[in-house]
Amino acid sequence: MRNLVKAKPKVYVTSRSFGRYCKGALELVRQVADVGLNPYGRIMTRNEILKIVETADGIIGNEEFDREILDRAKKLKIICRHGQIGAENLDLSAATEKGIVVTDTPGVYAESVADFTIGLIICLYRKIPQAHLSTKNGMWETQKFLGRNIYGKTIGIIGLGTIGVMVANRASGFNMRILAYDPYTSKEKAEKVGAEAVSLEKLLRESDIVTIHTPFTAETRNLIGKHELGLMKPESVLIMTATGGIVDEGALYEALKDRKILGAALDVYIEEPPGPNFPLFGLDNVIATPHIASYTFEAMQKMDMMNAEDIVKFFKGEKPTYVANPSVLERVKLK
C-alpha cells in the first residue's frame, strides 16, 4: 500500500513587498504551504485576482477582495492582509459569512508614521526641502530660509489612537503644549499622554501645528474644510498622514494660496497618485511625499512576520494572533 503524502495548502502572495525585506517570513510560510508569488512586479489586476482565488487556500496581500471575488474563492480559508484592514477594499462581512479568517497587522505602522509626522513638522517649520534643493542647485540663500522653532509650540492632534498617542509622546520631548480632539477617547486617556482633551474648534483656534491621525469614515469625510481652516492661526501648519478625504483639498488649496495658514505637509491624497495638474503641488508652502509615512524597513519586517506567523498558526490548526473578524472562529475548528 502506497504512503499518501497530504498535499500542502496553496498560499498566494499577491503583495509585491512581502518577503523582500524579511526573507525569514517567506521561508516560514514555505514550511507549511506551497507558495505562489506575484510574478508581475506591480499591483495585480482584478481579473488576475479572480483567477488565483479559485485555487488558493490562503492569500497574503492587500488588494481588493469584495463579495464577487470572494464568491469565486471555493477553497480559500484565510486572507492575511499585508497591512491594516481597510473597509474600502475588503468585504469583511462576506469573508465571515464564507468562513474565511481574515487577519491584519494592527499598529504595525504606528512608530513609523509618528516619526514621519515629526519629520514633516520640522521640514515645514525650517524649510528644509526648499533649502536642500536651493543648495544643490548652486545657491547659498541663507536669508531666504528663515525658519521657526518647534520647541514649545502648541500641537493639536486630531485622533488619539495608537499613532496619535505616539505623536503626543514625541511632541512632549519638544516641550509642546498638546491638545487632542477625539470624541471616542476619554479625558483620562488624553491626560495620561500629557494632552488636554478639547473640542475641534478650540484645537484649531489655539494650535500652531494641526496633525490628523483619525480613520477615514463617513463621519470624518471632509472633517477639515473651509470653515475649519478658517479657524486656524495664520502662522499655523497642517500635517496630513492619515487618509485622503479627511481634508477638503480644494479648501486647503485656497487657504494656502491666500496665506490664511502658513503651510501644509501632505503624504496622502484623495486620488493616488494625484493627477499631473494637482493644484496643491504648485504651491511653495506645501511639502508633498508619495504616501511613505509608514514605509520603513522596521515596519515592513514586522508586518511580514506578523503575516507569516499567523499563516503558520492557522495551517497548524491554531488560532492566529491578529484575527480581524473574530466571529468567524465559531465556524472554524482551531485549537
LOGULO-523201 format. One line per 5 residues: their letters; for each residue y, x, z of N, C-alpha, C. Coordinates in steps of 0.2 Angstrom, whole numbers, plus 5000, padded with zeros to 4 digits. Each point is the difference from the previous one (the first is absolute). Last residue first. Example, Ala and Ser with C-alpha at 12.3 -4.5 7.8 and 13.67 -1.06 7.14 Angstrom:
! residues 2
sa	4989:5064:5035:5006:5004:5001:5005:4996:5003 | 4972:5002:5000:5006:4996:5000:5006:5004:5000
! end
This chain:
! residues 335
klkvr	5125:4963:5087:4998:5002:5007:5006:4999:5004 | 4997:4984:4978:5002:5007:5002:4998:5002:5007 | 5000:4979:4980:4996:5003:5005:5001:5008:5001 | 5016:4978:4991:4997:5007:4998:4996:5002:5006 | 5014:4981:5001:4995:4998:4994:4997:5007:4998
elvsp	5017:4999:5017:4995:4995:5002:4995:4999:4995 | 5018:5014:4997:4994:5004:5003:4995:4994:5003 | 5022:4996:4989:4994:5000:4996:4994:5003:5003 | 5021:4998:5011:4996:4994:5000:4994:5000:4995 | 5017:5018:5002:4995:5000:5005:4996:4993:5000
navyt	5016:5014:4983:4998:4993:5001:4994:4999:5004 | 5009:5021:4997:5006:4997:4999:4999:4992:5000 | 4988:5024:5011:4999:4994:4996:5006:4995:5000 | 4993:5025:5008:5006:4997:4998:4999:4994:4995 | 4982:5013:5009:5005:5000:5006:5006:4996:4998
pkegk	4974:4994:4992:5005:5005:4999:5006:5000:5005 | 4973:4994:5004:5007:4997:4999:5005:5005:4999 | 4974:5004:4993:5004:5000:5006:5007:4996:4998 | 4980:5006:4986:4999:4994:5004:5005:5000:5006 | 4999:5017:4982:4995:5001:5005:4999:4994:5005
ffkvi	5017:4999:4983:4993:5001:4997:4995:5003:5004 | 5022:4997:5009:4998:4994:4997:4993:5000:4997 | 5010:5020:5009:4998:4995:5005:4997:4994:4997 | 5010:5015:4985:4994:5003:5003:4997:4995:5005 | 5021:4995:4991:4995:4999:4995:4993:5002:5003
deanm	5019:5005:5013:4998:4993:5000:4995:4998:4995 | 5008:5022:5001:4996:4999:5006:4999:4992:5000 | 5013:5007:4982:4994:5003:5000:4995:4998:5006 | 5023:4994:4999:4996:4997:4995:4993:5002:5000 | 5015:5012:5014:4999:4993:5003:4996:4996:4995
mdmkq	5006:5021:4993:4995:5000:5005:4999:4994:5003 | 5017:5002:4984:4994:5001:4997:4994:5000:5005 | 5022:4999:5008:4998:4994:4997:4993:5001:4996 | 5010:5019:5010:4998:4995:5005:4998:4994:4997 | 5008:5016:4986:4994:5002:5003:4998:4995:5005
maeft	5021:4997:4990:4994:4999:4995:4994:5002:5003 | 5019:5004:5013:4998:4992:5000:4995:4999:4995 | 5007:5022:5003:4997:4998:5006:4998:4993:4999 | 5012:5010:4983:4993:5002:5000:4997:4997:5006 | 5020:4986:4991:4999:5007:5002:4993:5002:5000
ysaih	5016:4978:4994:4996:5005:4996:5000:5007:5003 | 5013:4979:5005:4993:5000:5004:4996:5006:4997 | 5022:4995:4991:5001:5000:5007:4993:5002:5004 | 5006:4996:4975:4996:5006:5003:5001:5000:5007 | 5010:4987:4980:4995:4997:5004:4995:5005:5003
ptaiv	5019:5008:4986:4995:4996:4997:4994:4997:5004 | 5028:5006:5005:4994:5004:5000:4995:4995:4997 | 5029:5003:5003:4994:4996:4998:4994:5004:5000 | 5027:4997:5010:4995:5005:4999:4994:4996:4998 | 5028:4995:4998:4993:4998:5001:4995:5006:4999
ndlgf	5024:4999:4996:4999:4999:5007:4993:4997:5002 | 5010:5004:4978:4999:5006:5003:4999:5000:5007 | 4992:4983:4979:5005:5001:5006:4999:5006:5003 | 4986:4990:4983:5006:5002:4997:5005:5002:5005 | 4979:4989:5004:4999:5008:4999:5006:5003:4997
lpfnp	4998:4976:5005:5001:5004:5006:5000:5008:4998 | 4996:4983:4983:5007:5001:5002:5001:5005:5006 | 4980:4999:4980:5001:4998:5007:5007:5002:5003 | 4988:5003:4977:5007:4998:5002:5001:4998:5007 | 4978:5005:4991:5005:5006:4999:5007:4999:5001
gppee	4981:4986:5015:5002:5001:4993:5005:5006:4999 | 4983:5000:5021:5006:4996:4998:5001:5002:4992 | 4975:5003:5010:5007:5003:5001:5005:4995:4997 | 4992:4987:5011:4998:5007:5000:4996:5003:4995 | 5018:4979:5011:4996:5002:4994:4998:5007:5000
iyvdl	5011:4992:5018:4997:4994:4998:4995:5001:4994 | 5005:5021:5017:5003:4996:4995:4997:4993:4999 | 5001:5025:5017:4997:4994:4997:5004:4996:4996 | 5008:5019:5011:4994:5003:4998:4995:4994:4997 | 5028:5007:5007:4995:4995:4998:4994:5004:4998
aagli	5026:5001:5013:4994:5004:4998:4994:4996:4999 | 5029:4998:5001:4994:4998:5001:4994:5005:4998 | 5029:4997:5009:4995:5002:4995:4993:4997:5002 | 5023:4994:5009:5001:5007:4998:4994:5002:4994 | 5011:4975:5002:4996:5004:5004:5000:5007:4997
krdkl	5013:4986:4990:5000:4996:5006:4995:5003:5005 | 5007:5007:4976:5001:5004:5006:5000:4996:5007 | 4996:4993:4976:5006:4999:5003:5002:5003:5006 | 4979:5003:4990:5005:5001:4994:5007:4999:5003 | 4982:4994:5014:5000:5008:4999:5006:5001:4995
aeyla	4994:4978:5004:5003:5002:5006:5001:5008:4999 | 4990:4988:4982:5007:4999:5001:5003:5003:5006 | 4977:5003:4997:5004:5003:4995:5007:4999:5000 | 4985:4988:5014:5001:5006:5002:5004:5005:4995 | 4994:4978:4995:5006:5000:5005:5001:5007:5002
gedvi	4982:4997:4985:5007:4998:4997:5006:5000:5005 | 4977:5003:5007:5003:5006:4997:5006:4999:4996 | 4989:4989:5023:5002:4997:4993:5004:5006:4997 | 4980:5003:5018:5007:5001:4999:5002:4997:4993 | 4978:4998:5007:5003:4999:5006:5008:5000:5000
ggtat	4985:5006:4982:5001:4993:5000:5003:4998:5007 | 4985:5022:4996:5005:4997:4996:5000:4993:5001 | 4992:5016:5020:4997:4996:4994:5006:4998:4996 | 5002:5019:5017:4995:4995:5002:4997:4997:4993 | 5019:5016:5005:4993:5003:4999:4995:4995:5001
milvs	5028:5004:4999:4995:4995:4998:4994:5004:4998 | 5026:5002:5013:4994:5004:4998:4995:4995:4999 | 5029:5001:5002:4994:4996:5000:4994:5004:4998 | 5026:5005:5012:4995:5001:4995:4994:4996:5001 | 5029:5001:5007:4993:4999:5002:4995:5001:4994
epkml	5025:4999:5003:4997:5006:5000:4993:5000:5002 | 5013:4980:4998:5001:5003:4994:4997:5008:5000 | 4989:4980:5015:5006:5004:5000:5001:5004:4993 | 4987:4976:5002:4999:5007:5001:5006:5004:5000 | 4997:4976:4994:5000:5001:5007:5000:5007:5002
glehk	4996:4993:4978:5007:4999:5001:5002:5001:5008 | 4978:4999:4991:5003:5007:4998:5007:4999:5002 | 4988:4981:5003:4998:5005:5005:5003:5006:4998 | 5004:4983:4985:5003:4998:5006:4999:5006:5005 | 4990:5001:4979:5007:5001:5000:5003:4999:5007
gilnr	4975:5004:5002:5004:4998:4994:5007:5001:5001 | 4974:5004:5012:5007:5003:5000:5003:4999:4993 | 4980:4990:5004:5003:4999:5007:5006:5004:5000 | 4984:4994:4981:5007:5001:5000:5003:4999:5007 | 4977:4995:5003:5002:5001:4993:5008:4999:5000
teatf	4985:4997:5019:5004:5006:5000:5003:5001:4992 | 4985:4981:5006:5006:5000:5005:5005:5006:4999 | 4980:4998:4988:5005:4995:4998:5006:5000:5004 | 4988:5023:5000:4997:4993:5001:5006:4995:4997 | 4994:5028:5005:5003:4996:4995:4997:4993:5000
pthit	5003:5018:5021:4996:4998:4995:5004:4995:4995 | 5012:5019:5015:4997:4993:5001:4996:4999:4994 | 5017:5018:5006:4993:5002:5001:4996:4993:5002 | 5026:5012:4993:4996:4994:4999:4992:5002:5001 | 5027:5010:5008:4993:5002:4996:4995:4994:5001
vidse	5028:5008:5003:4996:4994:5000:4993:5002:4997 | 5023:5013:5012:4994:5001:4996:4996:4993:5001 | 5019:5001:5012:5003:5005:4995:4994:5001:4994 | 5004:4977:5017:4997:5006:4998:5003:5005:4995 | 5007:4978:5009:5002:5005:5005:4996:5007:4997
rllke	4999:4978:4989:5007:5001:5001:5001:5007:5004 | 4978:4991:4995:5004:5002:4994:5007:5002:5001 | 4987:4992:5018:4997:5006:4997:5004:5003:4994 | 5004:4979:5009:5003:5005:5005:4998:5007:4997 | 4991:4981:4989:5007:5001:4999:5003:5005:5004
lsvae	4978:4994:5003:5001:5004:4993:5007:5001:4999 | 4993:4998:5026:4999:4996:4994:5002:5004:4993 | 4989:5012:5021:5006:4997:4999:4999:4995:4994 | 4988:5019:5019:4999:4994:4996:5006:4996:4999 | 4998:5027:5006:5002:4994:5002:4999:4994:4995
agvke	4986:5025:5006:5004:4996:4996:5003:4993:5003 | 4984:5019:5008:5007:5001:5000:5005:4996:4996 | 4976:4998:5003:5001:5006:4995:5008:5001:5000 | 4991:4983:5015:4995:5006:5001:5002:5006:4995 | 5012:4979:4998:5002:5004:5006:4996:5006:5001
akeks	4993:4983:4984:5006:5004:4998:5002:5005:5005 | 4983:4985:5006:4998:5005:4996:5006:5004:4997 | 5005:4982:5013:4997:5005:5004:4997:5006:4996 | 5010:4980:4991:5005:5005:5002:4997:5005:5004 | 4984:4989:4981:5004:4999:5007:5005:5004:5001
typdy	4991:4992:4975:4999:5006:5005:5004:4998:5007 | 5001:4988:4979:4993:4999:5002:4998:5006:5005 | 5022:4997:4988:4998:4994:5004:4993:4999:5003 | 5017:5021:4994:4993:4998:4999:4998:4994:5003 | 5020:5021:4998:4999:4993:4999:4993:4999:4998
alirm	5015:5020:5014:4994:4998:4996:5001:4992:4999 | 5015:5025:5007:4999:4993:5000:4994:4998:4996 | 5010:5024:5013:4995:4996:4995:5000:4993:5001 | 5015:5025:5003:4999:4993:5003:4996:4996:4995 | 4997:5027:5001:5003:4994:4997:5000:4994:5004
nfgsa	4993:5025:5001:5004:4997:5005:5004:4994:4997 | 4982:5013:4990:5007:5001:4998:5005:4997:5004 | 4977:4997:5004:5001:5008:5000:5007:5002:4998 | 4993:4977:4999:5002:5002:5007:5001:5008:5000 | 4992:4990:4980:5007:4999:5001:5002:5002:5007
rnavm	4977:5000:4995:5003:5005:4997:5008:5000:5001 | 4987:4982:5007:4998:5006:5004:5004:5006:4997 | 5002:4980:4989:5004:5000:5006:4998:5006:5004 | 4987:4997:4981:5007:5002:4998:5005:5000:5006 | 4978:4992:5003:5000:5007:4999:5007:5003:4998
vgitg	4996:4977:5003:5000:5003:5006:5000:5008:4999 | 4999:4986:4981:5007:5000:5003:5000:5003:5007 | 4979:4999:4988:5005:5005:4997:5007:4999:5004 | 4983:4985:5007:4998:5007:5001:5005:5005:4997 | 5012:4978:5004:4993:5001:5000:4998:5007:5001
lgiig	5022:4986:4999:4998:5005:5005:4992:5000:5000 | 5022:4992:4984:4993:5000:5000:4997:5005:5005 | 5023:5004:4992:4998:4993:4999:4993:5001:4999 | 5019:5016:5012:4993:5000:4997:4998:4992:5000 | 5024:5017:5003:4997:4993:5000:4993:4999:4997
itkgy	5017:5020:5012:4996:4999:4995:4997:4993:5001 | 5022:5017:5007:4996:4994:5001:4996:4998:4994 | 5009:5026:5008:5001:4994:4996:4996:4994:5003 | 4999:5024:5007:5004:4995:5004:5002:4994:4996 | 4993:5020:4985:4999:5000:5007:5005:4995:5004
inrgl	4999:5005:4976:4997:4994:5002:4998:5000:5008 | 5021:5011:4983:4995:5001:5005:4996:4993:5001 | 5013:5006:4977:5001:4997:5007:4994:5002:5004 | 5013:5013:4977:4995:4995:5002:5002:4997:5007 | 5010:5013:4976:5001:4999:5007:4996:4994:5003
fkqte	5002:5012:4977:4994:4997:5004:5001:5000:5007 | 5016:5010:4984:4998:4993:4997:4995:4997:5004 | 5008:5022:5004:5005:4995:5002:4998:4993:4998 | 4987:5020:4993:5000:4998:5007:5004:4995:5003 | 4990:5009:4977:5005:4995:5002:5000:4998:5007
wmgnk	4991:5016:4980:5000:5002:5007:5006:4996:5003 | 4982:5001:4976:5006:4998:5004:5000:5003:5007 | 4982:5001:4983:5005:5005:4999:5007:4999:5004 | 4979:4986:4998:5004:5000:4994:5005:5005:5000 | 4987:4997:5019:4996:5002:4995:5003:5000:4993
tslha	5012:4991:5018:4999:5007:5001:4996:5003:4995 | 5003:4977:5000:5007:5003:4999:4999:5008:5000 | 4982:4986:5007:5001:5000:4993:5006:5004:4998 | 4996:4997:5023:4995:5004:4997:5001:5000:4992 | 5014:4986:5012:5002:5007:5001:4995:5005:4997
qpikr	4996:4977:5000:5005:5001:4996:5002:5008:5000 | 4983:4991:5015:4998:5001:4993:5006:5001:4995 | 5005:4999:5024:4996:5005:4998:4998:5000:4993 | 5016:4987:5016:5000:5001:4993:4996:5006:4997 | 5003:4990:5023:5002:5007:4999:5000:5002:4992
ylcii	4994:4978:5009:5006:5002:5004:5002:5007:4998 | 4981:4991:4990:5006:4996:4998:5006:5003:5004 | 4979:5010:5004:5002:5001:4993:5007:4996:4998 | 4989:4997:5021:5004:5006:5000:5002:5002:4993 | 4988:4980:5003:5006:5000:5003:5004:5006:5000
lgitf	4978:5000:4991:5005:4996:4996:5007:5000:5003 | 4982:5009:5013:5002:5004:4994:5005:4997:4996 | 4990:4987:5016:5005:5005:5003:5002:5005:4995 | 4983:4985:4993:5006:4996:5002:5006:5005:5003 | 4978:5009:4996:5004:4999:4994:5007:4996:5001
davse	4984:5002:5018:5003:5007:4998:5005:4999:4994 | 4987:4981:5005:5005:5001:5005:5004:5007:4999 | 4982:4994:4987:5005:4996:4998:5006:5001:5005 | 4979:5011:5004:5004:5003:4994:5006:4996:4998 | 4986:4993:5018:5004:5006:5002:5004:5003:4994
ayvgp	4986:4980:4997:5006:4999:5004:5004:5007:5002 | 4980:4993:4986:5006:5003:4997:5005:5000:5005 | 4979:4991:5005:4998:5006:4998:5007:5004:4997 | 4995:4977:5011:5004:5005:5003:5000:5007:4997 | 4980:4983:4994:5006:4999:5003:5004:5006:5003
tdtvv	4983:4994:4981:5001:5006:5004:5006:4999:5003 | 4979:4983:4991:5006:5004:4997:5002:5006:5005 | 4979:4980:4991:5003:5005:5005:5006:5003:4997 | 4982:4978:4996:5005:5004:4998:5003:5004:5005 | 4976:4985:4992:5004:5004:5006:5006:5004:4996
igket	4987:4977:4991:5001:5007:4999:5005:5003:5005 | 4990:4977:4996:4997:5004:5004:5001:5008:4999 | 5010:4979:4990:4994:5003:4997:4996:5005:5004 | 5020:4989:5008:4996:4995:4998:4993:5003:4997 | 5017:5015:5005:4997:4998:5006:4995:4994:4999
aasld	5014:5008:4983:4995:5006:5002:4996:4997:5006 | 5018:4987:4993:4994:4999:4995:4995:5005:5002 | 5020:5001:5012:4996:4994:5002:4994:4999:4995 | 5015:5018:4997:4996:5001:5006:4996:4994:5001 | 5011:5010:4979:4999:4993:5002:4995:5001:5006
lneag	5018:5018:4989:4994:4999:5002:4999:4993:5003 | 5021:5010:4992:4995:5002:4995:4993:4999:5003 | 5020:4994:5012:5002:4998:4993:4995:5002:4995 | 4999:5004:5024:4999:4994:4999:5001:4998:4992 | 4994:5024:5011:5005:4996:4997:4999:4993:4998
iqghr	4990:5022:5017:4999:4993:4997:5006:4998:4998 | 4997:5026:5002:5000:4994:5004:5000:4994:4996 | 4988:5022:4992:5007:4999:5002:4999:4994:5004 | 4982:5004:4986:5003:5006:5001:5007:5000:5001 | 4980:4982:5005:5006:5001:4997:5003:5007:5001
ciikl	4975:4989:4998:5004:5005:5005:5006:5001:4996 | 4980:4981:4998:5005:5003:4997:5004:5004:5005 | 4974:4988:4997:5005:5003:5004:5005:5003:4995 | 4981:4988:4993:4999:4999:5007:5006:5002:5004 | 4991:4993:4973:5005:5003:5004:4999:4998:5007
kkard	4988:4992:4980:4997:5005:5005:5005:5002:5005 | 5007:4986:4982:4994:4997:5002:4996:5004:5006 | 5025:4996:4988:4997:5005:5005:4993:4997:5003 | 5017:4989:4986:4996:5004:4996:4995:5005:5004 | 5017:4986:5010:4995:4995:4998:4995:5004:4995
lierd	5019:5011:5008:4995:5000:5005:4995:4995:4998 | 5019:5002:4986:4996:5006:5001:4994:5000:5005 | 5015:4981:4999:4996:5001:4993:4996:5006:5000 | 5014:4997:5019:4994:4996:5000:4996:5000:4993 | 5015:5021:5006:5001:4993:5001:4994:4996:4999
feeng	5009:5026:5002:4993:4997:5001:5002:4992:5002 | 5013:5025:4991:5000:4993:5001:4993:4997:5000 | 5003:5026:5007:5002:4996:4994:5000:4992:5002 | 4994:5022:5013:5006:4995:5002:5002:4996:4994 | 4976:5014:5010:5005:5000:4995:5006:4995:5003
iigda	4972:5005:5001:5005:5003:5004:5006:5000:4995 | 4976:4985:5002:5006:5003:4996:5005:5003:5005 | 4971:4990:4997:5006:5002:5004:5006:5003:4996 | 4980:4991:4991:4999:4998:5007:5005:5001:5004 | 5000:4997:4972:5001:5003:5006:4998:4997:5006
tevik	4999:4992:4976:4994:5004:5003:5002:5004:5006 | 5016:4985:4989:4993:4997:4999:4994:5004:5003 | 5023:5008:5000:4999:4995:5006:4993:4997:4998 | 5010:5014:4983:4997:5003:5005:4998:4996:5006 | 5012:4990:4982:4994:5003:4998:4996:5003:5005
lienr	5022:4992:5003:4995:4995:5000:4994:5002:4998 | 5017:5016:5001:4998:4998:5006:4995:4994:5000 | 5010:5007:4980:4995:5006:5003:4998:4998:5007 | 5016:4986:4990:4993:4999:4996:4995:5005:5003 | 5022:5001:5008:4997:4994:5002:4993:5000:4997
tmirg	5010:5024:5001:5002:4994:4997:4996:4994:5003 | 5005:5025:5012:4995:4996:4996:5003:4993:4998 | 5014:5023:5006:4998:4994:5003:4995:4996:4995 | 4999:5026:4996:5006:4995:5001:4997:4994:5003 | 4986:5018:4993:5006:5004:5002:5006:4995:5001
ypnlg	4976:4995:4993:5006:5000:4996:5006:5004:5002 | 4976:4995:5010:5000:5005:4995:5007:5001:4996 | 4990:4992:5025:5005:4998:4995:5001:5005:4995 | 4977:4999:5014:5007:5002:5001:5004:4997:4994 | 4975:4996:5014:5003:5000:4994:5008:5001:5001
vdavq	4976:5004:5015:5007:4999:5000:5002:5001:4992 | 4979:4993:5018:5001:5003:4993:5007:4999:4999 | 4992:5001:5026:5001:4996:4994:5000:5004:4994 | 4998:5008:5023:4998:4994:5001:5000:4996:4993 | 5008:5022:5002:4994:5000:5005:4997:4994:5000
rvlel	5021:5004:4989:4994:5001:4996:4993:5001:5004 | 5022:4997:5010:4998:4994:4997:4993:5001:4996 | 5010:5018:5010:4997:4996:5005:4998:4993:4997 | 5011:5016:4987:4993:5002:5001:4997:4996:5006 | 5023:4997:4994:4995:4998:4995:4993:5002:5001
agkcy	5016:5006:5016:4999:4993:5000:4996:4998:4994 | 5006:5023:5003:4995:4997:5004:4999:4993:5000 | 5017:5011:4988:4993:5000:4996:4995:4997:5005 | 5026:4998:4999:4995:5000:5005:4993:4999:4997 | 5020:4999:4987:5003:5004:5005:4995:5001:5006
rgfsr	4994:4987:4981:5003:5006:4997:5003:5005:5005 | 4988:4978:5004:4996:5006:5000:5004:5006:4997 | 5010:4977:4994:4995:5001:5005:4995:5006:4999 | 5019:4992:4986:5001:5005:5004:4994:5001:5005 | 5002:4983:4983:5000:5006:4997:5001:5006:5004
stvyv	4987:4975:5003:5006:5004:5002:5000:5007:4996 | 4981:4985:5000:5005:4998:4995:5007:5004:5001 | 4973:5002:5006:5007:5002:5003:5005:4999:4994 | 4974:4989:5006:5005:5002:4995:5007:5002:5004 | 4972:4997:5007:5007:5000:5002:5005:5003:4995
kpkak	4973:4990:5004:5004:5003:4995:5008:4999:5003 | 4974:5003:5013:5006:4995:4998:5004:5004:4995 | 4975:5009:5002:5007:5000:5004:5004:4995:4997 | 4973:4998:4999:5006:5002:4996:5006:5000:5005 | 4974:5003:5007:5005:4995:5000:5007:5003:4997
vlnrm	4974:5007:4996:5006:5003:5003:5005:4994:4999 | 4972:5000:5000:5006:4998:4997:5006:5002:5004 | 4974:5009:4996:5005:4999:5005:5007:4998:4996 | 4974:4995:4991:5006:5004:5000:5005:4999:5006 | 4972:4998:4999:5006:4996:5000:5006:5004:5000
! end
